[in-house]
Amino acid sequence: MAEAHQAVAFQFTITPEGIDLQLSHQALRQVYLSGLRSWKKRVTRLKNNVITGVYPASPSSWLFVVIAILATMYTRSDPSMGLIAKIQEHLPVSDSLSVQCRTVVSAVLFSTLLWLLLIFTMRLCLKQLLSYHGWMYEQHGKVSNTTKIWAAMVRIFSGRQPLLYSYQGSLPNLPVPAVKDTVKRYMESARLLMSDSEYERMTTLAKEFESSLGNRLQWYLKLKAMWASISDDFLYVTPTPIQAARAGNTLHACLLYRRKLNREEIKPSRVPVLNVPLCAAQCERIFNTTRIPGEETDSLIHWQDSEYVAVFHRGRYFRLWLYHAGRMLSPREIEHQIQHILDDPSLPATGEAKLAALTAGDRIPWAQARKEFFSSGVNKRSLDCIEKAAFFVALDDDEQGMMGDDPAGNLDRYAKSLLHGKCYDRWFDKSFTVVLYKNGKNGLNAEHSWADAPIMAHVWEYVMTTDCFQLGYTEEGHCKGDVASSLPPPTRLTWDIPAECQERIERSLAVAQTLADDVDFHVLPIQDFGKGSIKKCKISPDAFIQIALQLAYYRNRGSFTLTYEASMTRLFREGRTETVRSCTSESCTFVRALEGGESKEVCRHLFRTAAEKHQHLYRMAMTGGGIDRHLFCLYIVSKYLGEESPFLKEVLSETWRLSTSQTPLQQVELFDFVNHPDYTTCGGGFGPVADDGYGVSYIIIGENMINLHISCKHSCPQTVRKEKNGD
């Protein structure tokens, strides 16, 4: 009861003698400190909005312009060419304002307008400069004079010390390619995967689309364009075997990242070498974000702030406050709170244990169940608690990692556990779930609709390095610091799950479990070979890996397939990804030559040609010249207009049997692979897109290591792993 009384600021009871009012000074102080923190955040947000709003200028530059104009007027010159006098004529007449004061007010108004015009001009110039992408097509190591001048101009117009979102207003919008160019590039990529008759039929459909419906859809798309603009732990190291301690540092590091994010202290992501800025819009939804199911379409909901996380352990849900007395909990305090949850002997309520399976199954049943069983009462309050949490935390009773007599097999099981767990111990609708295992290993499961992999990879790089190299642990493996005696314990969420809802939970679990059991996952760490050796051959490491994947697929299946590689389009405002169609005629020619026993000289030449073609396609995708997003948008417009296109329908029905993506290591400065080679991240992965295909994710680490995550389905005879020696 004492804990319950602390949860409210006051209580009153009506008695025959009157109203008995009881105040909780501790609770009132918590309310005050929480409100104070909230207002501090609002002030910081307002300040950052002002700084970002006037970028690439600074707020102090306004004062400089005002002083300059007033100083010029003091010399009896009129820099406004009569505009200050015009403004003065339209000022309201007041006895309290002298003529001199009216002149100063007019000059300040003119200075402000001039300052805003200069900001608009600088931003427009920067936007035009960032629309130039010729630098990307230049030979590696050779920079033209044009690009040097361009880079200098970008630096001049970029100002100094930009905040995270400073460049957002200056980034160009993603261009809309011409229908003719998109259709031409599509037919080129499709030719090598089609028979002559199939290609002839597709050519006819393409010409019909291009000459008729395509132009109309393109007009609507251009009009729209005018108005809109899984990760693993360290591979070889576990900093502490204590689950609660690892949780303490991990969650605290997440909060540190969020604080830097809210203050916009994180440096804007840039393309290396020339420091070209990338769009940061996706960063806004990292924390406090949830995907809400709908019967027709899902929606993303983001809250400005959340002071707690939702925690799952042994079928029970807890609310864990991460702030106390207006301050962030220390790692040791979070460890103490997590240990409290681990020691809690209570059992799950009826229907509670597997509740999260609703987020893992089909979306329509989840939307219907949410509306029917979670729209009021205790269930709504508990669901709101989860959905409004900063993020989700899963405390697993299993031990995972590269360990035991079968380190490779255990590594595969570790990655597979992070991908889907037991299908009811991750809240898959939250923006991300931090998973902490019994032996101190951790990892991340991220929902994909709100952002792309590099965004969460950036967070996880910071969290891992902060955990080990900045926060650290005691000799006993606990977090450092002390625990406040007044810290309230975590609170259990309560549920009232009726039998009908339990049946729907079980049905969703069956759907998700069937899918999860079918996924085969393999992690392949390649050591003593990496981009250092590849770059000596003057070949792009990404192109090298993509061509190697084409060779591996051909040796495995005896044919080529449509291949997807994700390329970012964050050079543009609110850009996400575009497709690089990595299976090209050049890569196929090289593979056939190599497998056909051609000479080394011929194979080397063909390999280099294939790599150059891949790099060209990658650059085209990054700079808005890809084809798949354009075709998809044309398809969406056609559906909106109620028009049927046989060409678009066939294009969008193609199967990506090889779906690939590179997870870049972005904050290289945080890692020291020379002095700490064991602190190597394993990267992340995803499931296969097609039932008879593969999902391949890879990360290039340092100069001598490449880690791959490869997924497929057990149910497909073509992709299932062959057992060797009865293993």
Phi and psi in degrees as a GROMACS rama.xvg file:
@    title "Ramachandran Plot"
@    xaxis  label "Phi"
@    yaxis  label "Psi"
@TYPE xy
-61.0296  -40.0298  ALA-2
-65.0995  -37.3437  GLU-3
-66.7201  -39.6038  ALA-4
-64.5178  -33.1985  HIS-5
-71.4439  -15.3933  GLN-6
-80.731  -12.6275  ALA-7
-122.609  152.901  VAL-8
-79.5417  -31.8383  ALA-9
-152.296  158.949  PHE-10
-135.366  144.347  GLN-11
-134.857  145.398  PHE-12
-130.073  131.889  THR-13
-89.4834  120.286  ILE-14
-123.849  167.415  THR-15
-57.956  -27.2677  PRO-16
-82.1515  -11.3406  GLU-17
135.02  -155.513  GLY-18
-98.928  124.05  ILE-19
-97.9372  108.308  ASP-20
-103.763  125.771  LEU-21
-121.106  125.944  GLN-22
-102.743  139.091  LEU-23
-104.276  103.627  SER-24
-63.2706  -34.5859  HIS-25
-66.45  -42.5008  GLN-26
-66.278  -40.3011  ALA-27
-61.9272  -38.8034  LEU-28
-65.289  -37.6577  ARG-29
-64.4637  -40.9626  GLN-30
-62.5181  -43.4588  VAL-31
-61.8741  -47.0855  TYR-32
-67.5816  -36.2669  LEU-33
-64.9575  -42.1895  SER-34
-64.7936  -38.5624  GLY-35
-62.5034  -43.0013  LEU-36
-62.6376  -40.438  ARG-37
-62.2392  -42.2897  SER-38
-68.5806  -36.4361  TRP-39
-60.4921  -41.3008  LYS-40
-64.3621  -40.121  LYS-41
-64.0978  -41.1223  ARG-42
-64.0671  -43.7091  VAL-43
-62.1969  -42.369  THR-44
-63.6686  -40.8595  ARG-45
-63.9425  -44.3522  LEU-46
-60.2738  -45.2508  LYS-47
-65.385  -36.2108  ASN-48
-62.8592  -38.918  ASN-49
-66.3025  -46.4171  VAL-50
-62.3048  -43.5048  ILE-51
-68.8628  -35.5105  THR-52
-65.0862  -31.2388  GLY-53
-99.4743  0.855221  VAL-54
-62.9864  141.623  TYR-55
-87.0784  4.94576  PRO-56
-81.4037  -177.528  ALA-57
-126.877  155.521  SER-58
-56.2172  -35.0744  PRO-59
-67.9156  -21.5512  SER-60
-66.7622  -24.042  SER-61
-60.6833  -44.3197  TRP-62
-63.2668  -38.0134  LEU-63
-62.0893  -43.8997  PHE-64
-64.458  -43.6636  VAL-65
-60.2737  -47.1728  VAL-66
-63.0958  -40.5701  ILE-67
-62.6321  -43.1494  ALA-68
-66.1708  -44.4748  ILE-69
-64.8329  -38.6163  LEU-70
-64.8916  -39.1644  ALA-71
-65.2329  -41.0829  THR-72
-65.3865  -31.6776  MET-73
-62.4936  -28.7814  TYR-74
-85.4705  13.1412  THR-75
62.388  32.1485  ARG-76
-107.462  154.325  SER-77
-118.924  91.0797  ASP-78
-67.471  -14.3442  PRO-79
-88.5891  -6.37956  SER-80
54.5256  45.2769  MET-81
94.1899  -7.82195  GLY-82
-69.569  -35.0392  LEU-83
-63.0163  -40.1304  ILE-84
-65.2397  -38.362  ALA-85
-63.442  -42.6278  LYS-86
-62.3306  -41.1229  ILE-87
-62.1997  -35.427  GLN-88
-64.2002  -30.6071  GLU-89
-93.8163  -0.119718  HIS-90
-74.2961  143.095  LEU-91
-64.6224  139.542  PRO-92
-74.9389  131.784  VAL-93
-144.157  136.859  SER-94
-68.1063  -22.8086  ASP-95
-78.7262  -11.854  SER-96
-109.581  121.272  LEU-97
-76.8667  171.377  SER-98
-62.3401  -38.6339  VAL-99
-66.0903  -40.3033  GLN-100
-65.5455  -39.2946  CYS-101
-63.7942  -34.9978  ARG-102
-67.2825  -41.0346  THR-103
-66.1061  -41.7389  VAL-104
-62.7554  -42.2784  VAL-105
-62.6383  -40.5566  SER-106
-65.745  -38.3966  ALA-107
-66.6678  -41.2646  VAL-108
-63.7332  -43.1239  LEU-109
-63.3995  -42.0642  PHE-110
-61.5647  -38.8966  SER-111
-66.0258  -44.3294  THR-112
-62.7333  -41.5006  LEU-113
-63.2791  -40.4568  LEU-114
-63.7025  -43.5947  TRP-115
-65.5237  -37.2489  LEU-116
-65.195  -40.3361  LEU-117
-64.6988  -39.1001  LEU-118
-62.9413  -46.2054  ILE-119
-60.0644  -42.1601  PHE-120
-65.8744  -44.5585  THR-121
-63.4761  -41.2887  MET-122
-66.4209  -39.1774  ARG-123
-64.9363  -41.9097  LEU-124
-63.0774  -43.7189  CYS-125
-64.0768  -38.3305  LEU-126
-63.5  -41.331  LYS-127
-66.5027  -39.7986  GLN-128
-63.2581  -42.0847  LEU-129
-73.9393  -9.49752  LEU-130
-80.5799  -11.1439  SER-131
-82.805  126.781  TYR-132
-126.272  17.1564  HIS-133
-61.9452  -27.8262  GLY-134
-60.5538  -28.3738  TRP-135
-73.356  -22.8468  MET-136
-95.8325  3.39215  TYR-137
-82.0507  153.122  GLU-138
-63.7419  139.123  GLN-139
-59.6156  129.224  HIS-140
91.0973  -9.64642  GLY-141
-120.95  115.599  LYS-142
-111.571  125.288  VAL-143
-73.9521  162.866  SER-144
-62.8523  -35.0725  ASN-145
-60.5611  -44.7994  THR-146
-68.0647  -35.716  THR-147
-63.0039  -44.2462  LYS-148
-64.9767  -42.1984  ILE-149
-59.7865  -45.5513  TRP-150
-62.5883  -38.8296  ALA-151
-65.037  -40.7859  ALA-152
-65.5528  -39.1765  MET-153
-61.0741  -42.5283  VAL-154
-63.4245  -39.0766  ARG-155
-64.806  -46.3938  ILE-156
-82.4608  -7.44211  PHE-157
-83.8369  -12.1421  SER-158
70.1416  -166.674  GLY-159
-120.143  146.104  ARG-160
49.9699  62.1702  GLN-161
-68.6953  146.903  PRO-162
-80.9144  177.149  LEU-163
-57.718  -42.0953  LEU-164
-102.51  14.5897  TYR-165
-61.5482  -35.2417  SER-166
-83.2654  -6.78479  TYR-167
-56.612  -42.3344  GLN-168
-75.037  -10.4119  GLY-169
-106.937  -6.1393  SER-170
-76.6265  138.928  LEU-171
-71.5707  156.755  PRO-172
-77.565  152.983  ASN-173
-64.0611  124.681  LEU-174
-71.6231  158.42  PRO-175
-102.454  110.333  VAL-176
-65.8182  162.33  PRO-177
-70.8912  143.112  ALA-178
-58.4571  -40.8826  VAL-179
-59.1307  -44.8173  LYS-180
-67.6832  -41.7624  ASP-181
-63.6771  -45.4435  THR-182
-62.8973  -41.4126  VAL-183
-61.7093  -46.0981  LYS-184
-69.1001  -34.5682  ARG-185
-63.4172  -47.2722  TYR-186
-62.5396  -34.6697  MET-187
-64.5547  -41.976  GLU-188
-73.2438  -27.9137  SER-189
-85.9933  -18.8994  ALA-190
-57.9156  -45.0146  ARG-191
-72.3944  -11.9395  LEU-192
-104.366  3.36095  LEU-193
-120.516  150.655  MET-194
-74.9942  170.045  SER-195
-60.2262  -42.0752  ASP-196
-68.2919  -39.9927  SER-197
-64.3237  -40.0812  GLU-198
-67.0186  -40.2558  TYR-199
-63.6045  -42.0786  GLU-200
-64.7477  -42.235  ARG-201
-67.3812  -34.0113  MET-202
-62.2724  -41.8098  THR-203
-61.9117  -44.9574  THR-204
-62.9321  -38.354  LEU-205
-65.5328  -43.5426  ALA-206
-64.1421  -41.0641  LYS-207
-63.1354  -42.5132  GLU-208
-64.9765  -45.5338  PHE-209
-63.0114  -36.7851  GLU-210
-87.8503  -9.75559  SER-211
-127.975  -91.1539  SER-212
-63.4923  -33.5554  LEU-213
-56.6606  -44.272  GLY-214
-64.6345  -38.488  ASN-215
-66.3963  -44.6578  ARG-216
-63.1445  -37.4988  LEU-217
-62.5777  -37.9815  GLN-218
-62.6781  -44.1093  TRP-219
-64.9061  -38.0502  TYR-220
-67.4829  -40.3578  LEU-221
-65.6423  -38.3415  LYS-222
-62.096  -41.8517  LEU-223
-63.5023  -40.8193  LYS-224
-63.78  -26.6619  ALA-225
-71.1222  -24.3517  MET-226
-107.805  -8.55181  TRP-227
-132.052  115.385  ALA-228
-119.69  150.78  SER-231
-102.072  175.404  ASP-232
-83.1449  -173.171  ASP-233
-60.8937  145.273  PHE-234
-74.1457  -44.4347  LEU-235
-110.614  -7.30961  TYR-236
-124.95  137.001  VAL-237
-121.616  108.021  THR-238
-58.0114  -32.2733  PRO-239
-149.794  143.161  THR-240
-86.1131  1.87287  PRO-241
-92.4214  116.596  ILE-242
-59.3146  -47.8696  GLN-243
-63.9839  -37.9624  ALA-244
-65.8475  -43.5787  ALA-245
-62.18  -37.2381  ARG-246
-64.3179  -39.7124  ALA-247
-57.7277  -50.8575  GLY-248
-69.128  -39.7161  ASN-249
-64.666  -48.2154  THR-250
-66.9256  -38.0276  LEU-251
-64.5534  -40.4397  HIS-252
-64.0845  -37.2801  ALA-253
-61.1283  -41.1692  CYS-254
-66.7697  -38.4444  LEU-255
-61.5193  -40.6145  LEU-256
-64.9851  -42.7087  TYR-257
-63.2072  -38.2271  ARG-258
-63.852  -43.0579  ARG-259
-62.569  -37.3971  LYS-260
-65.5272  -45.9861  LEU-261
-63.7047  -34.7099  ASN-262
-84.943  -2.06529  ARG-263
57.706  35.7683  GLU-264
-87.18  -8.58207  GLU-265
-74.6943  131.013  ILE-266
-67.2538  140.272  LYS-267
-58.0257  136.84  PRO-268
-66.9054  142.717  SER-269
-137.24  158.578  ARG-270
-74.7244  128.272  VAL-271
-56.4345  166.667  PRO-272
75.4923  -67.1083  VAL-273
-94.4227  -3.3039  LEU-274
57.3863  43.5164  ASN-275
-78.9755  128.074  VAL-276
-70.5605  150.575  PRO-277
-114.872  154.822  LEU-278
-64.4765  136.807  CYS-279
-112.28  13.6179  ALA-280
-59.1147  -35.5468  ALA-281
-65.3618  -24.1452  GLN-282
-64.0332  -24.508  CYS-283
-64.3333  -22.5726  GLU-284
-107.106  13.5317  ARG-285
-62.6198  -50.5225  ILE-286
-107.151  160.696  PHE-287
58.8139  35.9117  ASN-288
-128.329  140.455  THR-289
-141.575  144.164  THR-290
-92.1512  122.977  ARG-291
-100.756  126.667  ILE-292
-72.9654  145.98  PRO-293
-135.941  155.49  GLY-294
-71.8277  -26.4944  GLU-295
-109.286  -42.3409  GLU-296
-150.349  146.091  THR-297
-80.6261  163.776  ASP-298
-134.738  151.585  SER-299
-101.468  127.099  LEU-300
-115.654  129.241  ILE-301
-123.065  132.436  HIS-302
-105.157  148.062  TRP-303
-63.6577  -33.2843  GLN-304
-155.893  155.932  ASP-305
-154.126  132.874  SER-306
-102.083  13.0347  GLU-307
-146.4  168.759  TYR-308
-122.669  155.554  VAL-309
-95.8448  132.053  ALA-310
-120.111  134.952  VAL-311
-113.22  129.747  PHE-312
-152.137  123.017  HIS-313
49.4881  46.2507  ARG-314
80.0905  5.92719  GLY-315
-117.207  150.749  ARG-316
-112.298  138.521  TYR-317
-129.84  150.469  PHE-318
-101.196  122.847  ARG-319
-115.451  109.412  LEU-320
-71.4592  134.698  TRP-321
-104.535  0.0784101  LEU-322
-130.331  144.73  TYR-323
-148.836  133.512  HIS-324
55.2249  37.7025  ALA-325
75.4427  10.6465  GLY-326
-129.947  160.786  ARG-327
-74.0047  137.233  MET-328
-64.5509  143.647  LEU-329
-76.8836  163.262  SER-330
-55.0465  -40.2391  PRO-331
-65.432  -37.3569  ARG-332
-69.0914  -39.6252  GLU-333
-65.1027  -40.4283  ILE-334
-57.5888  -43.8354  GLU-335
-60.5929  -42.7807  HIS-336
-68.6646  -41.0072  GLN-337
-64.4438  -39.8845  ILE-338
-64.0521  -33.545  GLN-339
-61.2035  -41.1984  HIS-340
-67.6112  -43.5071  ILE-341
-62.6767  -31.7124  LEU-342
-87.9051  -7.05435  ASP-343
-68.0991  120.566  ASP-344
-87.6011  -1.02095  PRO-345
-64.3977  154.24  SER-346
-98.9224  156.38  LEU-347
-63.3107  149.164  PRO-348
-71.5172  163.973  ALA-349
-59.0448  123.032  THR-350
83.8322  -5.36034  GLY-351
-77.6643  -38.3974  GLU-352
-56.4103  -42.527  ALA-353
-109.358  21.5394  LYS-354
-57.0991  -40.5123  LEU-355
-65.7863  -10.9457  ALA-356
-60.3754  -24.4856  ALA-357
-59.1028  -34.3242  LEU-358
-79.5385  -10.2376  THR-359
-99.8256  -18.4981  ALA-360
-90.1955  -159.492  GLY-361
-64.3655  149.038  ASP-362
-75.8077  -38.3056  ARG-363
-63.7301  -47.2111  ILE-364
-58.7302  -35.5425  PRO-365
-68.3175  -41.3288  TRP-366
-62.7528  -41.3989  ALA-367
-68.0226  -41.8214  GLN-368
-66.1943  -37.594  ALA-369
-62.1829  -42.2483  ARG-370
-69.8698  -36.2053  LYS-371
-84.5836  -37.5314  GLU-372
-114.385  -11.2214  PHE-373
-127.677  23.876  PHE-374
-99.0094  -1.04016  SER-375
-158.831  167.262  SER-376
68.6478  -154.709  GLY-377
-64.5499  -34.5322  VAL-378
-65.0256  -39.5288  ASN-379
-66.1692  -41.5407  LYS-380
-62.8386  -42.2885  ARG-381
-71.2045  -39.0271  SER-382
-64.8728  -41.6784  LEU-383
-58.2255  -38.6231  ASP-384
-60.7803  -41.7881  CYS-385
-70.3361  -46.6519  ILE-386
-69.1902  -29.3585  GLU-387
-92.8835  2.81104  LYS-388
-67.4624  156.925  ALA-389
-60.9151  -41.3799  ALA-390
-167.115  -179.341  PHE-391
-110.172  144.681  PHE-392
-125.397  129.099  VAL-393
-115.874  120.751  ALA-394
-99.603  105.375  LEU-395
-90.3556  144.388  ASP-396
-85.4103  -7.24588  ASP-397
-82.7461  159.997  ASP-398
-107.484  134.963  GLU-399
-133.892  168.371  GLN-400
127.623  177.275  GLY-401
-84.0185  88.9238  MET-402
-150.073  175.135  MET-403
73.9534  -164.709  GLY-404
-76.4933  -14.8986  ASP-405
-128.856  70.6544  ASP-406
-61.0309  -38.1645  PRO-407
-67.149  -45.0923  ALA-408
-65.474  -38.3825  GLY-409
-66.9089  -34.0082  ASN-410
-64.3933  -39.6191  LEU-411
-62.8525  -43.6779  ASP-412
-66.3828  -34.0051  ARG-413
-61.7371  -48.4876  TYR-414
-65.183  -40.8468  ALA-415
-65.3891  -35.5425  LYS-416
-63.6231  -40.8318  SER-417
-67.3539  -31.4485  LEU-418
-66.7041  -43.6745  LEU-419
-142.749  -9.4273  HIS-420
56.3279  -138.167  GLY-421
-93.3952  8.97546  LYS-422
73.2507  -1.12571  CYS-423
-135.422  6.26274  TYR-424
-112.658  17.6925  ASP-425
-132.733  139.258  ARG-426
-93.6871  93.402  TRP-427
-69.0944  -10.5888  PHE-428
-85.1166  -18.2016  ASP-429
-70.7088  153.749  LYS-430
-55.8232  -37.8202  SER-431
-159.509  155.134  PHE-432
-120.022  125.157  THR-433
-87.8311  123.294  VAL-434
-106.816  127.119  VAL-435
-124.065  122.888  LEU-436
-94.5742  165.321  TYR-437
-61.292  -32.0178  LYS-438
-92.9247  12.222  ASN-439
95.0367  -6.82341  GLY-440
-71.1916  153.001  LYS-441
-140.508  178.73  ASN-442
-178.193  -174.015  GLY-443
-138.763  139.022  LEU-444
-123.472  121.272  ASN-445
-116.904  138.64  ALA-446
-77.8298  139.746  GLU-447
-97.2071  -18.8067  HIS-448
-67.279  -29.4679  SER-449
-85.5092  -18.7741  TRP-450
-163.361  170.893  ALA-451
-101.114  166.131  ASP-452
-54.2623  -40.5412  ALA-453
-59.7075  -26.4519  PRO-454
-67.2628  -51.1607  ILE-455
-70.8695  -29.819  MET-456
-62.203  -37.7095  ALA-457
-63.2738  -43.6094  HIS-458
-61.5286  -46.7204  VAL-459
-70.0716  -32.5921  TRP-460
-60.2911  -45.38  GLU-461
-64.845  -44.3048  TYR-462
-62.8267  -45.9426  VAL-463
-64.7854  -45.3724  MET-464
-71.828  -36.1909  THR-465
-65.7315  -41.9252  THR-466
-54.8075  -50.0733  ASP-467
-88.8147  -42.2001  CYS-468
-99.0502  -15.4214  PHE-469
-114.553  -49.5661  GLN-470
-78.5388  -54.0884  LEU-471
68.9274  -176.045  GLY-472
-137.784  161.503  TYR-473
-75.862  174.053  THR-474
-62.2183  -27.6637  GLU-475
-82.9618  -5.72246  GLU-476
94.4342  8.21318  GLY-477
-92.4259  164.414  HIS-478
-70.0568  155.91  CYS-479
-84.1696  153.922  LYS-480
109.478  -175.484  GLY-481
-118.027  170.384  ASP-482
-117.076  128.756  VAL-483
-68.2332  136.535  ALA-484
-70.9637  -22.8086  SER-485
-91.2718  12.0871  SER-486
-69.884  119.825  LEU-487
-73.485  146.531  PRO-488
-75.0912  162.119  PRO-489
-60.8139  154.12  PRO-490
-113.795  139.717  THR-491
-74.1596  138.972  ARG-492
-84.074  142.939  LEU-493
-110.82  150.006  THR-494
-138.976  156.387  TRP-495
-133.7  87.0712  ASP-496
-97.5429  109.201  ILE-497
-71.1067  167.286  PRO-498
-61.1133  -38.5411  ALA-499
-63.761  -39.5265  GLU-500
-67.3479  -37.5246  CYS-501
-61.3776  -37.2793  GLN-502
-63.9803  -40.7514  GLU-503
-67.4241  -35.8143  ARG-504
-60.9817  -44.9499  ILE-505
-64.4558  -37.1554  GLU-506
-66.4375  -42.8041  ARG-507
-63.6456  -40.0196  SER-508
-63.0391  -39.7463  LEU-509
-63.2375  -41.5361  ALA-510
-62.8113  -49.2105  VAL-511
-66.9701  -39.8822  ALA-512
-65.174  -39.1917  GLN-513
-61.3069  -43.2864  THR-514
-67.2296  -44.5314  LEU-515
-65.4868  -41.2581  ALA-516
-64.656  -24.2294  ASP-517
-81.7962  -15.6059  ASP-518
-81.3879  126.86  VAL-519
-104.394  132.77  ASP-520
-131.668  132.145  PHE-521
-135.578  130.897  HIS-522
-104.221  127.34  VAL-523
-121.481  97.3643  LEU-524
-82.2568  122.55  PRO-525
-104.042  114.471  ILE-526
-106.131  158.941  GLN-527
63.9334  18.3728  ASP-528
-155.041  129.883  PHE-529
-164.594  -152.386  GLY-530
-69.873  -21.2621  LYS-531
-60.3635  -47.5366  GLY-532
-69.598  -36.881  SER-533
-67.1588  -43.2361  ILE-534
-68.3033  -22.941  LYS-535
-63.4637  -26.2277  LYS-536
-86.2597  2.30253  CYS-537
58.3745  44.4584  LYS-538
-122.709  141.834  ILE-539
-63.4311  127.358  SER-540
-57.2803  -38.4599  PRO-541
-65.8829  -43.568  ASP-542
-62.9142  -38.7699  ALA-543
-59.0502  -47.5205  PHE-544
-67.4003  -41.4764  ILE-545
-63.6287  -41.1528  GLN-546
-68.5978  -35.6423  ILE-547
-62.9297  -36.7687  ALA-548
-66.6776  -37.4699  LEU-549
-62.9473  -41.3039  GLN-550
-65.4133  -42.8934  LEU-551
-64.3282  -42.4325  ALA-552
-64.2035  -41.5776  TYR-553
-64.985  -42.4202  TYR-554
-65.9605  -30.8551  ARG-555
-81.0193  -39.0201  ASN-556
-114.182  -15.0786  ARG-557
74.659  17.7663  GLY-558
-154.827  175.515  SER-559
-107.293  163.35  PHE-560
-145.922  159.958  THR-561
-62.0028  125.964  LEU-562
-120.542  132.389  THR-563
-106.782  127.813  TYR-564
-126.346  130.917  GLU-565
-79.1286  131.107  ALA-566
-124.382  137.404  SER-567
-79.8676  149.018  MET-568
-119.177  34.8595  THR-569
-79.0138  6.22564  ARG-570
-69.7503  -15.163  LEU-571
-111.84  157.814  PHE-572
-65.7051  128.646  ARG-573
59.2988  25.9654  GLU-574
-71.8592  146.441  GLY-575
-116.479  -94.9937  ARG-576
-137.684  162.631  THR-577
-136.839  161.224  GLU-578
-94.0019  132.029  THR-579
-102.257  118.322  VAL-580
-83.4869  92.1199  ARG-581
-73.2714  -19.4458  SER-582
-83.7792  100.189  CYS-583
-113.389  166.455  THR-584
-62.5024  -32.6735  SER-585
-69.1059  -42.5304  GLU-586
-68.769  -36.4356  SER-587
-65.8249  -39.7256  CYS-588
-62.4151  -41.4983  THR-589
-64.0811  -45.9242  PHE-590
-61.5208  -44.974  VAL-591
-63.5421  -38.6917  ARG-592
-66.3658  -43.1407  ALA-593
-65.3474  -45.0446  LEU-594
-72.9549  -21.9054  GLU-595
-87.3999  -0.354907  GLY-596
83.349  23.7675  GLY-597
-66.2794  161.195  GLU-598
-64.3286  160.116  SER-599
-60.4673  -40.5257  LYS-600
-61.5586  -44.5316  GLU-601
-64.6149  -43.9197  VAL-602
-65.2252  -39.1007  CYS-603
-63.3563  -42.8751  ARG-604
-63.6905  -44.5449  HIS-605
-67.0096  -36.0284  LEU-606
-64.8491  -44.3506  PHE-607
-63.859  -39.9697  ARG-608
-62.2384  -42.335  THR-609
-64.8683  -39.2083  ALA-610
-66.0206  -41.0483  ALA-611
-64.7467  -39.2423  GLU-612
-64.7652  -40.7608  LYS-613
-62.6369  -43.3136  HIS-614
-62.8073  -38.1632  GLN-615
-63.4442  -43.6651  HIS-616
-64.462  -38.0602  LEU-617
-64.8341  -43.215  TYR-618
-65.4309  -39.5685  ARG-619
-60.7993  -43.2595  MET-620
-63.5793  -42.571  ALA-621
-65.8764  -31.7299  MET-622
-100.151  17.9668  THR-623
90.1745  10.9668  GLY-624
-103.084  16.0945  GLY-625
-74.1198  172.773  GLY-626
-114.877  -29.6386  ILE-627
-72.742  -38.176  ASP-628
-67.8536  -36.3709  ARG-629
-63.9969  -47.0458  HIS-630
-62.8306  -38.8317  LEU-631
-65.014  -42.4687  PHE-632
-64.9866  -39.8396  CYS-633
-61.5829  -38.7165  LEU-634
-63.9789  -43.234  TYR-635
-62.5448  -43.015  ILE-636
-63.513  -40.0255  VAL-637
-62.9591  -38.8143  SER-638
-67.0179  -39.3662  LYS-639
-62.9802  -37.6242  TYR-640
-85.4075  -5.25232  LEU-641
74.0065  24.9876  GLY-642
-99.9799  140.947  GLU-643
-103.539  131.615  GLU-644
-125.369  108.689  SER-645
-57.2443  -35.5303  PRO-646
-64.6975  -52.1696  PHE-647
-65.1184  -37.2803  LEU-648
-61.7598  -40.9484  LYS-649
-72.083  -38.99  GLU-650
-62.3727  -45.5113  VAL-651
-74.3353  -11.7485  LEU-652
-93.5317  -1.10407  SER-653
-66.0337  148.596  GLU-654
-101.194  126.523  THR-655
-90.4226  93.5057  TRP-656
-79.6135  -15.1885  ARG-657
-128.797  101.325  LEU-658
-107.962  120.385  SER-659
-129.526  157.055  THR-660
-161.956  139.913  SER-661
-99.0164  131.457  GLN-662
-95.8092  110.446  THR-663
-74.6143  144.983  PRO-664
-87.4172  107.882  LEU-665
-92.0996  -46.5385  GLN-666
-95.7313  69.935  GLN-667
-59.7235  -31.2534  VAL-668
-65.1146  -18.1441  GLU-669
-80.4428  -17.7703  LEU-670
-109.766  144.425  PHE-671
-127.298  86.423  ASP-672
-74.4218  -12.4449  PHE-673
-79.4238  -51.0238  VAL-674
-87.4767  -21.1804  ASN-675
-131.359  64.8985  HIS-676
-67.2463  -21.2025  PRO-677
-76.4001  -19.6727  ASP-678
-85.3028  67.473  TYR-679
-110.51  125.245  THR-680
-74.851  148.003  THR-681
-86.6666  -13.4909  CYS-682
85.8724  -155.866  GLY-683
-147.237  174.999  GLY-684
-154.523  -179.461  GLY-685
-151.68  169.125  PHE-686
-82.0949  168.352  GLY-687
-70.6277  147.213  PRO-688
-80.9882  -40.7051  VAL-689
-106.283  150.983  ALA-690
-62.1714  -30.5776  ASP-691
-111.338  28.7846  ASP-692
-124.59  -170.623  GLY-693
-126.105  147.957  TYR-694
-111.802  123.853  GLY-695
-126.396  116.676  VAL-696
-116.552  140.382  SER-697
-142.158  152.532  TYR-698
-133.163  132.67  ILE-699
-97.0525  117.763  ILE-700
-115.123  121.251  ILE-701
58.2221  -148.183  GLY-702
-99.6666  -15.1669  GLU-703
-133.815  28.5502  ASN-704
-151.933  138.742  MET-705
-134.891  124.888  ILE-706
-108.252  131.866  ASN-707
-119.795  141.502  LEU-708
-113.551  120.223  HIS-709
-121.157  128.028  ILE-710
-127.398  150.85  SER-711
-159.633  -167.394  CYS-712
-119.554  135.65  LYS-713
-61.1072  -31.6055  HIS-714
-73.3856  -12.2727  SER-715
-94.9736  119.267  CYS-716
-62.1552  -27.8773  PRO-717
-77.5945  -24.1241  GLN-718
-109.59  -15.7049  THR-719
-62.2964  139.704  VAL-720
-69.7441  135.24  ARG-721
-81.0511  132.562  LYS-722
-77.7387  142.622  GLU-723
-122.183  133.647  LYS-724
54.9051  33.0619  ASN-725
74.7562  4.73674  GLY-726
